[in-house]
Amino acid sequence: MDYDDYGSNAVELAVDLANADRDDPAWAAAFVAAHHEWFTEGTALELTPRAVKAVATTGDLVREVAVADSQAQVMDRLNALLALASPKPYATDHDGELHLHYAAPEAGALEQLTTTVAMGLSQVVVQHGWQRLGVCAAEGCGNVYLDTSRNASRRYCSNTCSSRSTVAAYRARKKS
C-alpha cells in the first residue's frame, strides 16, 4: 500500500487514539505527552476535563469507522469525525520534508489533535478504501489497525495477536 508519509503517520495517530487505554484517569494527558511531536512547538498540552471528553469522543469515532461494515456507515461516521475538525491546512518543511499540516499552528492541543486525526483518517479511507481500517480478530484484543498489506488481507493488529491465534487454533485442532 502506497500512501503519503504524513497521511500514514496521521492515521497511525488516529489508530493509537482509538486503542488508547482509558482506565487511568490521566490517560488523555499521557496520550498527548506521548505524542507531543504532533503539536506545534509551544502549544499548551494540558487538557481541561471537557477537552478530555472531546478527545475520547474522537477516539470513539475512529473506532466506529473501523467497525463499520458498509461504505454508507463509514461515510456517516467519518463525516461525524470530520465535523469535529477545524482544518486550516498549510504547507511546511520544518523537518526538512515538504508536507501538509491540517490545523493552524496557533490552534490549541484539542483542535490540533482532532483535526489531524480526522484529516489523516479520512485521507487514507478515501484514497485506499474503507476496508483498510479494521479491528483485530484475535480473541480478547479488539485493537483498531490499518491494513497496509498488498492484498488487503490483514486480520490482526500485530504479529503477536496473529501468532497467538494461530497457536490457539492449532492446539484446538490437536485437542479434537
LOVOKE-356265 format. One line per 4 residues: number of its first residue (from 1); their letters; for each residue x, y, z of N, C-alpha, C, O, CB. Coordinates in pm, 1 decimal. Atoms other than C-alpha are relative to their C-alpha. Glycine has a CB too. Layout:
BEGIN
NUM) A) X,Y,Z,X,Y,Z,X,Y,Z,X,Y,Z,X,Y,Z | ...
This chain:
BEGIN
1) MDYD) 85.0,-117.1,0.0,0.0,0.0,0.0,89.1,122.8,0.0,179.1,135.0,83.2,-96.5,0.1,121.6 | -81.9,-119.0,13.9,146.4,331.3,-105.9,-82.9,122.0,35.9,-173.4,159.2,-38.8,56.6,12.1,-143.0 | 67.4,-123.7,-36.7,25.0,638.6,77.3,103.0,94.0,57.8,208.1,51.1,105.3,-115.6,-25.2,100.8 | -100.5,-98.3,-41.1,197.9,959.6,172.1,35.0,-16.6,147.1,-47.3,-59.3,228.0,-50.1,142.4,-26.3
5) DYGS) -49.8,21.6,-135.3,405.9,955.8,487.0,-78.3,78.2,105.0,-110.6,23.6,210.5,145.4,37.7,7.3 | 70.7,-78.2,-100.9,226.2,1237.2,666.5,-139.2,-56.8,23.5,-183.2,-69.7,137.8,-8.9,147.4,-42.2 | 132.3,60.5,-15.0,-114.4,1086.0,596.7,7.2,-130.3,75.7,-76.8,-157.9,161.4,-63.7,-23.0,-135.3 | -11.5,128.1,-69.1,5.4,746.5,710.0,31.5,21.7,146.7,-22.3,-48.4,232.4,107.7,-87.3,-65.1
9) NAVE) -31.2,-27.4,-139.3,154.0,891.2,1026.3,-121.4,54.2,72.6,-145.2,19.7,188.4,115.8,98.0,10.7 | 119.7,-54.3,-63.2,-164.8,1085.0,1095.1,-102.4,-109.3,26.1,-171.0,-105.8,128.2,-61.0,109.4,-86.9 | 94.2,109.4,-24.5,-373.1,770.2,1056.2,53.8,-89.9,111.4,-24.8,-148.5,185.7,-24.4,-82.3,-130.0 | -56.6,74.9,-112.7,-132.7,593.4,1293.1,-32.0,70.7,132.3,-57.1,5.3,233.5,153.7,-16.2,-16.9
13) LAVD) 42.1,-75.4,-118.0,-205.8,871.9,1541.7,-146.2,-30.7,31.1,-182.8,-48.9,147.3,20.4,152.2,-21.6 | 142.3,32.8,-18.2,-577.3,802.8,1487.7,-16.3,-139.2,59.1,-96.4,-158.7,150.6,-75.6,9.4,-133.9 | 6.3,137.7,-50.0,-525.5,429.8,1546.0,46.8,-4.7,145.6,-15.5,-70.6,228.8,86.5,-94.6,-88.1 | -47.9,-4.9,-138.8,-321.4,499.6,1860.7,-107.4,57.6,92.6,-126.8,8.4,203.8,129.3,84.5,9.7
17) LANA) 104.3,-60.2,-82.8,-602.5,721.3,1990.1,-116.4,-96.4,20.8,-168.9,-106.9,131.6,-50.1,129.8,-63.7 | 109.4,97.0,-13.3,-868.6,458.0,1919.3,37.4,-112.6,95.3,-49.1,-167.3,163.7,-37.1,-57.9,-136.9 | -47.1,110.6,-83.9,-655.6,199.7,2103.7,49.6,44.4,137.4,96.2,-38.4,215.6,110.2,-73.2,-70.8 | -49.9,-51.0,-127.9,-565.3,424.1,2399.3,-73.5,-66.0,116.3,-195.7,-80.9,114.0,-15.6,153.3,7.3
21) DRDD) 56.8,59.8,-121.3,-619.5,259.3,2737.8,-53.4,112.1,88.5,23.0,194.2,139.2,106.6,-86.1,76.7 | 63.2,-109.2,-74.1,-866.5,483.1,2918.2,-29.3,-34.9,145.4,-105.9,35.2,211.5,-127.7,40.1,-68.1 | 23.9,39.4,-138.5,-860.3,302.4,3252.1,58.4,100.1,99.6,-0.3,123.2,205.3,58.5,-137.6,25.3 | -64.6,-98.1,-86.0,-624.4,559.1,3405.9,-67.4,135.9,-21.8,-83.4,178.0,-136.3,153.7,7.9,-28.9
25) PAWA) 63.1,-131.2,17.1,-794.5,895.2,3473.9,88.9,101.4,-73.6,38.3,196.9,-132.6,-37.7,55.7,135.3 | -93.5,-91.8,66.2,-482.3,1067.9,3337.4,37.7,-49.8,-139.9,141.1,-10.1,-193.7,126.7,17.4,85.4 | -33.5,60.0,128.6,-494.4,871.0,3009.4,20.3,104.7,-110.6,113.0,92.3,-190.7,-109.2,-97.1,-40.8 | -8.2,-99.0,108.0,-550.9,1176.5,2785.8,128.5,81.4,10.9,194.1,107.6,-89.9,-122.4,93.7,3.0
29) AAFV) -124.3,-75.0,-19.7,-262.2,1372.5,2936.7,120.1,-86.0,-39.9,214.2,-37.2,-102.5,13.1,46.4,147.4 | -108.8,91.1,36.8,-37.4,1068.7,2896.4,4.7,-19.1,-151.8,113.0,-23.2,-210.1,-17.3,-136.8,70.7 | 4.9,16.4,145.0,-153.5,1021.6,2535.9,58.3,122.3,-69.5,142.2,108.9,-158.6,-144.2,-24.2,-46.8 | -49.2,-123.8,61.6,-89.5,1385.7,2444.4,150.7,14.0,22.6,223.4,52.3,-69.0,-74.8,123.2,57.4
33) AAHH) -143.4,-9.5,-28.4,251.5,1378.8,2615.0,79.7,-99.5,-83.8,188.3,-67.2,-131.8,26.6,-24.1,149.1 | -70.3,101.9,78.6,348.3,1056.9,2434.8,2.2,33.6,-149.0,86.0,-17.4,-223.3,-65.2,-136.1,20.8 | 9.2,-38.0,141.4,250.3,1213.3,2101.7,29.2,149.1,-19.2,-23.7,211.2,-111.3,-139.7,-34.0,-55.4 | -29.4,-143.8,0.6,391.3,1562.7,2166.8,52.1,50.5,-133.7,35.5,168.1,-165.9,100.3,31.6,106.9
37) EWFT) -57.0,-42.6,128.1,563.3,1568.4,1826.7,-107.0,44.6,-100.2,-74.5,106.9,-201.3,81.7,-113.1,-59.9 | 109.6,-38.0,89.3,220.4,1619.9,1664.2,-46.8,142.4,21.8,-124.7,194.7,-57.9,-115.9,-93.5,18.2 | 47.9,-132.2,-34.6,171.3,1957.2,1825.6,103.3,105.6,-34.1,223.8,83.4,-21.7,-35.5,6.6,147.2 | -88.7,-111.2,30.9,314.0,2289.3,1717.4,79.4,36.0,124.9,26.1,38.1,235.8,-79.9,122.6,-52.3
41) EGTA) -85.6,-36.3,-112.6,605.9,2389.4,1934.9,-61.5,117.4,75.8,-102.5,216.8,15.9,142.8,35.2,-48.5 | 56.1,-103.7,-84.5,482.8,2597.6,2226.2,-146.7,-20.1,34.0,-202.4,55.7,113.4,17.1,130.8,-65.5 | 140.8,26.6,-29.8,131.6,2450.1,2231.2,-13.6,-52.9,142.3,57.8,-145.3,181.3,-59.9,-100.8,-101.3 | 28.0,49.2,-135.4,-0.1,2405.3,2585.3,-69.0,-135.2,-12.8,-173.1,-145.2,-77.8,-89.0,101.8,81.7
45) LELT) 52.1,135.6,14.6,-65.4,2030.9,2618.3,-93.4,-41.4,112.8,-138.1,-156.0,116.1,113.5,-96.8,-8.1 | 92.5,31.0,-107.7,-281.4,2048.6,2930.6,-142.1,0.6,-56.1,-178.5,87.9,-134.9,14.6,101.6,117.5 | 137.4,11.6,48.2,-640.0,1940.1,2867.5,-98.3,18.9,114.4,-79.4,-34.9,223.5,-22.5,-136.1,-67.3 | 107.1,-16.7,-98.0,-949.3,2051.8,3054.4,-81.6,-129.4,3.7,-72.1,-210.4,-88.5,-91.0,123.8,-35.1
49) PRAV) 87.7,118.7,-1.7,-1198.5,1783.0,3164.9,-90.7,-7.4,-123.1,-116.7,-116.1,-174.6,-86.1,0.3,126.4 | 83.8,-2.6,120.5,-1420.5,1892.6,2874.7,80.7,-43.6,-123.0,29.7,-116.7,-207.9,-58.7,141.7,-22.0 | -86.4,38.1,112.3,-1129.4,1855.1,2630.0,31.4,-149.2,4.3,39.7,-214.0,-100.1,130.6,81.7,2.0 | -24.6,144.4,-13.6,-1055.9,1506.8,2768.2,-118.4,-78.4,-56.4,-99.3,-177.7,-126.5,24.3,-38.3,149.2
53) KAVA) 119.4,65.8,55.0,-1415.3,1406.6,2686.9,-2.8,11.3,-152.2,-41.3,-83.4,-220.8,-128.2,61.4,60.0 | -2.7,-19.7,145.0,-1375.6,1551.2,2337.7,104.9,-89.9,-66.3,81.0,-142.9,-174.8,28.4,147.3,-33.1 | -102.9,90.3,52.0,-1053.6,1353.7,2283.1,-52.9,-143.2,0.3,-30.9,-218.0,-95.0,130.6,10.3,83.9 | 59.9,134.1,-6.9,-1235.9,1038.3,2396.9,-102.8,-18.8,-111.2,-108.0,-124.9,-173.3,-66.2,-23.0,137.7
57) TTGD) 98.9,6.6,107.8,-1518.5,1114.0,2152.5,69.5,-19.3,-135.2,23.6,-97.8,-218.1,-86.8,128.1,-2.0 | -75.7,15.6,124.2,-1264.6,1149.7,1871.7,49.8,-143.2,-13.6,38.0,-202.8,-120.6,118.5,98.6,-4.5 | -46.0,139.6,2.8,-1113.6,811.2,1962.0,-113.9,-96.5,-25.5,-97.6,-194.1,-98.8,68.4,-35.8,130.8 | 117.2,85.1,22.3,-1461.2,656.2,1974.6,-43.9,3.6,-146.4,-80.8,-99.3,-203.0,-116.0,44.0,90.8
61) LVRE) 40.6,-11.9,140.0,-1541.6,788.7,1627.9,96.9,-72.5,-93.0,55.0,-130.8,-193.0,-9.8,147.0,-39.6 | -97.5,76.4,79.7,-1219.0,643.1,1487.4,-35.7,-148.1,7.7,-37.6,-217.1,-94.2,146.8,24.6,50.5 | 38.1,140.7,-17.4,-1320.6,305.7,1632.3,-129.8,-31.0,-75.2,-142.0,-137.1,-136.4,-16.3,-33.3,150.2 | 126.1,22.5,71.8,-1671.5,342.6,1489.5,21.8,-10.9,-150.4,-45.9,-89.5,-216.7,-98.6,112.8,29.7
65) VAVA) -33.2,13.0,141.9,-1523.8,395.9,1142.6,60.2,-138.1,-24.8,29.0,-202.5,-125.0,98.6,112.2,-45.0 | -67.8,129.8,17.5,-1310.0,82.8,1190.7,-96.8,-117.3,5.1,-76.1,-216.7,-64.5,106.7,-18.1,106.8 | 92.5,113.0,-13.3,-1604.0,-138.5,1289.5,-115.9,6.2,-99.2,-196.9,-86.2,-105.8,-54.7,-5.1,140.8 | 108.0,-13.0,97.9,-1836.2,-11.7,1016.0,6.5,-114.3,-100.1,114.7,-161.0,-135.7,7.9,136.0,-73.0
69) DSQA) 0.8,112.0,94.0,-1948.7,-283.0,776.3,-58.2,36.2,-136.3,-92.5,-51.1,-216.0,-77.9,-114.5,58.4 | 44.1,-42.9,132.8,-2061.5,-72.8,481.8,57.9,138.2,-28.2,94.5,212.5,62.9,-156.2,1.6,-10.2 | -51.2,-131.4,38.0,-1945.3,228.2,289.1,-90.9,111.0,52.8,-42.3,216.9,92.4,13.2,10.2,-152.8 | 94.0,-100.1,-50.8,-2259.3,416.4,393.6,26.4,29.2,147.9,26.5,145.1,189.4,-145.1,-47.8,-19.7
73) QVMD) -31.9,-19.7,-141.7,-2178.5,359.7,763.1,131.6,75.3,15.7,142.4,165.5,98.7,7.4,-135.4,73.2 | -129.4,-68.0,-7.4,-1818.1,466.2,706.7,-17.5,148.1,-30.5,36.3,233.0,40.6,101.5,-63.7,-98.0 | 20.4,-141.1,36.4,-1930.5,786.6,535.1,-67.9,76.9,112.4,-26.1,188.2,144.4,-83.8,10.9,-128.2 | 69.6,-66.9,-110.1,-2170.4,874.1,817.5,95.0,24.6,117.4,100.4,134.8,172.2,-121.0,-84.0,46.1
77) RLNA) -89.4,-9.4,-116.1,-1912.3,805.5,1088.4,120.8,88.2,-28.3,165.0,163.6,58.4,46.7,-138.9,41.8 | -113.4,-83.8,37.2,-1625.0,967.8,901.6,-42.9,146.8,-7.2,32.1,235.6,33.4,59.2,-45.8,-135.2 | 49.9,-137.5,4.7,-1836.7,1277.0,838.9,-26.0,55.2,139.7,-7.7,174.8,162.7,-127.7,6.9,-83.0 | 16.3,-43.8,-139.4,-1921.1,1291.4,1211.3,135.4,39.4,58.8,145.6,137.8,132.0,-65.6,-111.9,85.6
81) LLAL) -135.4,-31.9,-46.5,-1547.5,1286.0,1284.5,49.3,128.8,-65.0,105.4,215.2,2.5,97.2,-116.1,-31.0 | -43.4,-120.5,70.7,-1475.5,1548.3,1019.1,-72.7,124.9,50.5,-16.9,234.6,46.0,-22.9,-16.3,-150.2 | 75.2,-113.4,-53.0,-1746.5,1771.3,1170.2,66.0,57.6,125.5,45.0,174.3,158.5,-143.5,-42.0,31.0 | -71.1,-47.3,-119.1,-1530.2,1795.1,1484.3,126.8,77.2,-35.9,181.4,150.1,47.0,35.2,-117.7,90.0
85) ASPK) -126.6,-58.5,42.6,-1230.8,1914.7,1283.1,-16.9,144.7,-45.1,-123.9,185.8,-90.0,60.4,-82.5,-112.3 | -4.7,-138.1,48.9,-1135.9,2272.2,1202.1,123.2,13.7,-88.6,221.2,77.0,-49.3,3.5,103.6,118.9 | -120.6,-0.2,83.1,-896.3,2227.2,911.0,39.3,139.0,-48.1,-43.5,216.4,-96.0,-19.9,-89.9,-118.9 | -63.7,-120.6,52.7,-669.3,2514.6,823.9,136.1,-46.3,-53.5,240.3,-13.5,3.3,14.5,115.5,111.7
89) PYAT) -124.4,60.5,47.4,-411.1,2331.0,613.0,103.7,102.9,-44.0,71.1,209.9,-95.4,-29.3,-93.2,-114.4 | -110.0,-82.0,48.8,-72.7,2479.6,542.2,119.1,-90.4,-27.2,135.7,-195.0,35.6,36.8,111.9,101.8 | -120.0,75.7,37.0,247.9,2355.6,384.0,115.2,44.1,89.6,126.4,161.4,125.4,35.9,20.7,-151.2 | -116.4,-29.6,-83.1,563.9,2334.5,592.0,113.7,-94.7,-36.1,92.0,-200.9,-94.6,-35.1,-11.6,150.6
93) DHDG) -116.6,87.5,17.7,914.0,2192.1,573.7,85.9,2.1,126.7,208.3,-9.2,120.4,84.0,44.1,-123.6 | -71.5,-12.9,-127.5,1004.7,2221.7,943.1,91.4,-118.2,29.5,188.2,-103.2,104.1,-98.6,15.5,112.6 | -83.9,117.6,-24.5,1152.2,1870.1,941.1,85.7,-34.1,-121.7,143.5,-142.5,-128.9,-87.0,-120.0,37.8 | -81.2,23.5,118.9,1327.0,1904.7,605.5,-77.7,-59.2,-116.7,-26.2,-66.5,-228.2,113.1,-90.4,34.2
97) ELHL) 85.8,57.4,104.4,1040.1,1745.8,409.1,-122.4,88.2,-17.0,-185.3,127.3,81.4,-41.8,-146.3,35.0 | 120.0,-77.1,26.1,763.6,1942.5,242.2,-122.4,-88.0,25.2,-133.6,-196.5,-31.9,0.1,55.2,-145.0 | 121.3,74.1,-28.9,429.0,1826.1,380.7,-106.8,95.8,52.7,-79.9,213.2,78.2,27.8,-113.2,101.8 | 111.2,-80.1,-50.1,90.0,1949.8,499.2,-21.2,-23.7,148.8,-4.6,-134.7,199.3,-128.1,-32.0,-77.2
101) HYAA) 57.2,10.4,-133.5,-25.2,2022.3,849.3,-145.6,39.5,-16.8,-177.8,124.0,-100.3,75.9,91.7,106.8 | 142.3,-19.4,19.9,-400.9,2021.1,890.6,-61.7,107.2,87.9,-163.7,165.4,50.9,-69.8,-127.1,22.9 | 54.7,-98.8,-93.0,-458.7,2254.4,1186.2,91.9,121.5,5.0,213.0,109.6,-13.8,-17.7,-61.0,141.7 | -78.2,-123.3,-9.6,-345.9,2613.9,1225.8,102.4,-12.6,112.9,73.5,-72.2,216.6,-92.8,122.5,23.7
105) PEAG) -105.5,14.5,-101.8,-19.3,2642.5,1420.5,-36.2,60.7,134.7,15.9,17.5,237.5,126.8,63.2,-49.3 | 38.4,-63.3,-127.0,-182.9,2866.5,1683.5,-117.5,-70.6,67.5,-159.2,-30.3,176.0,-35.5,145.9,-23.5 | 113.3,74.0,-57.5,-467.1,2617.9,1746.3,42.8,-70.2,128.8,160.0,-102.6,148.1,-55.3,-103.5,-101.8 | -27.2,70.4,-124.8,-493.4,2455.0,2085.9,22.8,-148.8,-23.1,2.1,-199.5,-133.3,-114.6,20.2,97.6
109) ALEQ) -33.5,143.2,9.9,-394.7,2094.5,2156.9,-119.6,-82.8,-46.6,-104.0,-170.9,-131.2,49.6,-52.5,135.5 | 118.9,76.3,38.8,-752.3,1962.1,2125.2,-28.7,15.6,-149.0,-52.3,-83.4,-218.2,-121.9,45.1,82.2 | 27.8,-24.5,141.6,-807.0,2124.8,1785.3,106.7,-63.3,-89.1,74.2,-122.0,-192.4,-8.5,150.8,-27.3 | -107.2,60.2,79.4,-466.7,2012.4,1655.6,-16.5,-151.4,-5.4,-3.8,-211.5,-112.1,137.8,36.5,58.2
113) LTTT) 14.9,145.3,-5.2,-526.3,1654.0,1769.5,-121.6,-45.8,-80.5,-110.4,-134.6,-165.1,-12.2,-47.1,145.4 | 123.3,40.9,67.7,-885.6,1626.8,1647.2,10.3,18.8,-150.9,-28.5,-69.3,-227.6,-119.0,79.1,54.2 | -10.0,-28.3,143.1,-813.7,1787.1,1311.4,99.7,-92.5,-68.0,72.4,-141.8,-177.4,40.1,145.2,-22.7 | -99.1,88.6,59.2,-501.4,1581.6,1245.4,-53.6,-141.7,-12.5,-35.1,-205.9,-115.9,127.7,0.5,82.6
117) VAMG) 58.7,134.5,2.3,-679.5,1256.2,1334.1,-107.8,-8.7,-107.9,-107.4,-102.1,-188.1,-59.4,-36.3,138.5 | 110.2,2.3,97.2,-988.5,1340.3,1126.3,50.8,7.8,-143.1,6.3,-68.5,-228.9,-96.5,115.1,26.4 | -49.7,-17.9,136.2,-796.5,1456.0,820.6,87.8,-118.0,-42.6,77.9,-164.0,-156.3,79.0,131.3,-11.1 | -84.4,114.4,34.0,-539.8,1175.0,832.7,-79.4,-125.7,-27.7,-53.1,-197.0,-124.5,97.4,-26.4,110.4
121) LSQV) 83.4,118.1,18.7,-801.0,904.0,872.5,-82.3,11.7,-127.8,-90.4,-83.4,-205.5,-92.2,-20.3,120.7 | 83.4,-16.0,119.4,-1027.5,1047.2,603.3,83.1,-9.7,-127.3,37.2,-65.0,-227.2,-73.8,134.0,4.0 | -87.2,5.8,117.8,-737.8,1083.9,360.8,30.2,-145.5,-37.3,21.5,-182.2,-154.4,131.8,77.2,26.1 | -32.4,140.3,27.8,-640.6,717.0,392.1,-124.9,-76.7,-42.7,-119.0,-155.9,-136.7,63.3,-66.4,123.8
125) VVQH) 124.1,71.2,35.1,-1002.1,591.3,381.7,-43.7,35.5,-141.8,-79.0,-53.1,-219.7,-113.0,34.1,100.5 | 44.3,-43.3,132.5,-1088.1,797.9,73.7,95.6,-49.2,-108.7,51.0,-91.3,-215.4,-11.5,153.1,-5.0 | -97.7,37.9,102.5,-765.0,715.6,-111.9,16.1,-150.7,-14.7,43.3,-199.3,-124.4,133.6,61.3,32.0 | -33.4,142.2,4.2,-731.9,348.1,-22.0,-116.0,-92.9,35.4,-100.6,-215.0,30.6,113.3,-26.5,92.7
129) GWQR) 117.0,82.8,-27.7,-1078.2,227.3,75.9,-25.3,-18.9,148.5,67.7,-30.4,228.4,15.8,-133.9,-65.3 | 39.3,11.8,-140.4,-1269.7,193.5,399.5,32.6,-136.4,58.1,41.9,-150.3,180.0,-147.6,27.1,14.8 | -30.4,134.4,-49.0,-1189.0,-178.6,422.0,142.6,-9.8,55.4,177.3,-109.4,118.8,-19.1,-101.8,-112.1 | -137.9,0.6,-49.7,-826.4,-87.2,504.0,8.8,24.8,150.4,115.0,5.8,209.8,81.4,104.6,-73.0
133) LGVC) 2.3,-21.2,-143.9,-928.0,0.1,859.6,-80.3,-113.0,60.5,-189.4,-144.0,12.7,-60.0,139.6,37.6 | 71.1,112.7,-59.0,-1027.3,-287.8,1083.7,25.3,-13.5,148.1,97.0,66.1,208.8,38.5,-126.8,-68.9 | -15.4,31.3,-141.7,-1047.2,-435.8,1430.8,57.7,-140.4,9.3,13.0,-230.9,-61.1,-136.7,11.3,77.5 | -71.4,126.2,-15.1,-820.2,-720.8,1540.7,-96.5,-116.3,25.1,-188.8,-107.0,105.9,100.9,10.1,114.3
137) AAEG) 84.7,119.0,-11.0,-976.7,-1065.3,1504.9,42.7,-92.5,114.0,-24.7,-192.1,140.4,2.1,-76.6,-130.8 | -46.5,85.3,-109.8,-777.9,-1212.4,1796.1,-96.7,8.8,117.6,-143.8,116.9,153.1,142.7,40.5,44.5 | 90.3,4.7,-113.6,-993.1,-1322.6,2086.5,52.9,87.6,113.1,168.0,75.5,155.0,-18.8,-144.6,48.1 | -35.7,-84.6,-113.0,-991.5,-1061.7,2360.9,83.2,122.8,-34.3,124.4,195.0,56.5,73.1,-80.1,98.2
141) CGNV) -84.1,-114.8,35.4,-798.2,-797.9,2165.1,-85.5,121.8,-33.2,-104.4,207.8,52.8,91.1,-34.5,-119.1 | 84.9,-111.5,38.9,-1019.8,-555.0,1973.1,71.0,127.6,-37.4,6.1,231.6,-48.5,-91.3,29.0,107.4 | -71.6,-120.1,42.6,-745.1,-310.2,1872.9,-34.0,34.9,-144.1,-55.4,-53.3,-227.3,151.3,-19.1,15.4 | 17.2,-49.9,135.3,-800.9,-96.8,1565.4,135.1,-7.5,-70.3,238.9,12.0,-7.1,-56.4,146.0,-0.3
145) YLDT) -123.9,3.8,77.6,-542.3,-136.4,1286.4,-24.8,53.0,-139.9,-138.8,59.6,-185.9,56.8,-142.9,-6.0 | 2.7,-38.5,140.0,-462.5,-7.4,939.7,63.5,-112.7,-79.4,177.6,-151.1,-53.5,73.9,135.8,-24.2 | -48.7,110.4,83.0,-424.0,-283.3,680.9,84.4,55.8,-113.5,31.6,114.7,-207.8,-118.1,-84.3,-55.9 | -91.1,-46.7,104.5,-118.1,-199.3,472.1,49.0,-115.7,-86.9,142.4,-99.3,-165.3,119.4,72.7,62.3
149) SRNA) -42.2,114.5,81.1,-89.7,-546.2,318.0,-35.0,22.4,-146.1,-126.9,97.7,-178.2,-65.2,-129.6,50.7 | 19.2,-16.0,143.7,-71.1,-572.7,-58.5,-141.3,-39.3,-44.0,-201.5,28.9,-126.9,102.5,-83.1,-75.4 | 129.9,51.1,45.4,-394.6,-771.7,-93.2,-114.1,25.5,99.7,-218.8,-38.7,91.7,10.9,-148.3,-26.4 | 102.8,-37.6,-98.2,-591.4,-616.6,196.9,-55.3,-120.9,75.8,-176.6,-136.0,89.9,-114.3,73.0,-69.6
153) SRRY) 42.8,123.4,-66.2,-599.8,-946.5,387.2,31.6,-3.5,149.7,12.6,-106.8,214.1,65.0,-117.7,-66.9 | -37.6,-2.3,-141.1,-483.6,-838.4,733.1,-122.8,-18.6,88.4,-229.4,36.4,60.6,71.4,131.7,34.9 | 108.9,23.8,-94.6,-699.1,-959.3,1023.6,40.2,29.7,144.0,-44.8,33.5,232.9,-47.1,-143.2,-10.9 | -50.5,-19.3,-136.7,-480.4,-889.5,1327.0,76.0,131.0,11.5,131.2,180.6,-86.7,90.8,-117.1,41.4
157) CSNT) -66.4,-127.7,-22.7,-335.6,-575.3,1480.8,151.6,-12.9,6.9,223.6,84.8,-14.1,-51.1,62.1,126.8 | -144.1,19.1,-16.1,8.7,-727.9,1533.2,37.1,-145.0,-27.1,-49.0,-232.7,-34.8,45.2,41.4,141.5 | -48.6,137.1,15.4,223.3,-1033.0,1476.6,-26.6,-81.3,125.9,-48.5,-202.2,119.0,149.8,-0.6,-32.7 | 26.4,69.3,-126.1,172.4,-1117.3,1843.0,-140.3,-59.5,0.3,-158.4,-176.7,33.3,17.4,95.8,119.1
161) CSSR) 138.6,50.4,3.4,-205.7,-1146.4,1803.2,-16.8,-107.6,-106.1,-87.4,-206.1,-84.2,-98.7,114.9,-26.4 | 7.4,100.3,106.7,-166.7,-1336.5,1477.6,58.0,-132.7,46.8,-3.3,-237.8,28.1,74.1,48.8,-125.5 | -65.3,122.1,-48.6,74.0,-1586.6,1633.3,-80.6,-66.6,110.0,-97.2,-188.6,110.9,140.0,31.2,50.8 | 79.9,53.8,-110.5,-136.4,-1626.3,1946.5,-123.7,-71.9,-53.8,-159.2,-179.3,-5.5,-41.6,113.2,97.2
165) STVA) 119.6,60.9,58.6,-445.0,-1700.1,1734.5,33.8,-127.6,-76.6,-40.6,-225.5,-70.7,-69.8,99.3,-92.9 | -43.4,118.5,74.5,-256.4,-1945.0,1512.2,30.9,-115.9,94.7,-8.4,-229.8,69.6,123.8,32.7,-85.6 | -33.2,103.6,-98.7,-122.2,-2134.5,1813.7,-126.3,-52.7,66.7,-139.6,-173.4,86.9,97.1,55.2,106.4 | 125.2,43.2,-63.9,-466.2,-2142.2,1978.7,-80.0,-88.8,-94.2,-137.1,-188.7,-50.5,-84.5,121.8,42.6
169) AYRA) 72.8,82.6,97.8,-624.4,-2279.5,1659.7,67.8,-135.8,-17.0,-0.1,-238.0,-27.6,-8.8,72.5,-136.6 | -74.5,124.8,11.3,-350.2,-2542.0,1628.8,-27.6,-89.5,120.6,-54.2,-208.7,104.8,150.9,28.2,-12.7 | 24.0,79.3,-122.0,-395.6,-2654.6,1989.9,-143.6,-51.6,4.9,-168.2,-162.7,51.7,29.5,84.2,125.8 | 140.0,42.7,2.5,-772.9,-2669.4,1944.6,-18.0,-117.9,-96.5,-92.8,-211.4,-67.9,-92.2,118.0,-41.1
173) RKKS) 8.2,110.6,96.1,-729.8,-2892.8,1637.5,65.0,-126.2,56.5,13.4,-236.3,37.5,67.2,39.1,-133.0 | -69.6,114.6,-59.4,-483.4,-3118.3,1822.2,-84.0,-65.4,108.1,-82.0,-187.4,124.3,134.5,43.3,57.9 | 81.6,47.0,-110.5,-722.5,-3149.2,2114.5,-119.1,-83.0,-52.6,-161.2,-179.2,11.6,-49.8,120.0,84.3 | 119.0,65.7,57.0,-1012.8,-3260.6,1890.5,27.1,-137.2,-49.8,-63.6,-203.7,-100.0,-55.8,80.6,-111.0
